[in-house]
Amino acid sequence: MPVKTALVTGAANGIGLEIARSLGVQGARVGLIDVDETALETACHVVDNAVPLVGSVASESDVSDAFDAFGDTPELVVNNAGIVRFGPLSELSVDDFRTVIDINLMGVYIVTREATQRMRHAGRGQVISLTSINAYSPGPGAGAYPPSKSAVLQLMKQFALENAEYGLRYNSIAPGFIDGGMSTPIYADPKVRAARTKGVPQKRLGTPQDIASAVLFLASEEASYINGHDLVVDGAVTHAILKNLPRA
């Protein structure tokens, strides 16, 4: 049975918007949480059964208010909101590092904590959080992004351990090279686009729909016994180390 109610964070554009759109197509009433009120208004025109919810995932009061405004306890919450501040760690400002942690990790914790408290009362529900292949392999100049995503992976496992007995599920999805969202400016450079495409064994970049499809699978009854798992969706790029290195 498809999900009937869902909340998606960072849903005004990119991957989050595609996840929200895909859930709407399946008939779900979808709450779109985002700090960008203008983009959120536009997004709601392309998502069926959309409920705009303006707020920051890093704010406890904003998150609580968004859940209250949505009304129903959602069957599914998708933690998609995230940011990156590029630069080597040795030169990254403490403010930039803290900002990334506040959104990417604390934001996921705040939203998941709120969802868990409500879902436990309802006796059902699940949370899916977006991690990254950077949770497994750091990237040059990626700053606090890899540590934040690695922490989210473990956060979902911890929530799963503590709440599976209440009928709740917590999983995550690790996108690879996705042509959309925060990566759009990166792939605007044709040389970077070609190099990254070549490095993916499937010889194509991923799409927001690839991630949305993974969300729909994990949210489905077919995945009902999957709990505390990180699903890597990357066209096998994380297994391509030896393929992309010269052999003697």
Number of C-alpha atoms within 10 A of each C-alpha: 8 12 20 15 21 25 29 26 30 26 31 27 19 20 26 27 26 25 28 32 26 20 29 22 13 14 15 24 23 30 29 29 29 24 18 16 15 11 13 23 17 13 21 21 11 14 23 19 19 23 19 22 26 23 22 21 29 21 16 17 13 18 24 16 15 24 21 11 13 19 10 13 22 25 20 25 25 26 27 24 25 24 16 19 16 15 15 14 14 8 9 16 14 10 9 16 18 13 18 21 23 20 21 28 25 21 24 28 20 20 26 25 14 15 23 25 11 17 23 16 10 16 12 18 24 25 30 25 26 25 32 27 21 19 20 15 12 16 13 10 15 17 23 25 26 20 19 24 24 20 17 25 24 17 21 26 18 13 21 22 15 11 15 15 11 16 15 23 29 29 26 28 23 22 24 22 22 22 20 19 16 15 12 12 10 13 20 11 10 10 11 12 16 14 11 16 18 14 20 22 17 13 14 18 22 20 18 18 18 17 24 21 15 19 23 17 13 25 27 13 13 10 12 14 9 14 21 21 18 22 17 19 20 23 19 14 21 17 12 13 10 8 12 13 8 7 6 3
